[in-house]
Amino acid sequence: MVATPVPDRGDLPTGDPSALNELVNLDLREMDLSNFVALLARKAGINVIAGTELTGTVTASIRNVPLMQALEMVLRMHDLGIVQEEGVYRILPYEAAQVAERVTRMVTLTSGNVDDIKLTLDNVLMNTPDGKAVNVATNPNTNVIIISGPIRRVDELEALAKSLDIAKPTVPTVTEAIKLNYAMPDE
């Protein structure tokens, strides 16, 4: 088997992986998937490794989308995912990528009720595409919420749980002076 190098295109800027958040515009017609991945990897300045499952073509018209999101969308259309490990990005079958990016976090609450906050998190997850990939459990004895799922989603839910961790709301009191017309104030 002979490896065919991708031609070096000097007109594509390279940089650090923060370029993955750079907005891109793409208009592609039946481009080979492996060339598409190589093109975006070069633009972002990242290292990508893929196996034999990286086959197919890409036809896409994408406007003002972060580079990484564009890459993930196209890979997902081919039932593939991307995972970062020690500075190198690996392209895997989608299910394997989901498992590889799975984390578990324990969020200790100081004031809020874990069951109420779990209910809110469950409602947030209910109609999301990755809702079934995320698990939320509680331990009322230790006031801990346990969140497991893809790292980005766990980060979002952890931040939401912490923002909901407040003491019971106090009912505001209103002080009002009442004028008495027919009685003495002492009565």
Disulfide bonds with the S-S distance in Angstrom:
none
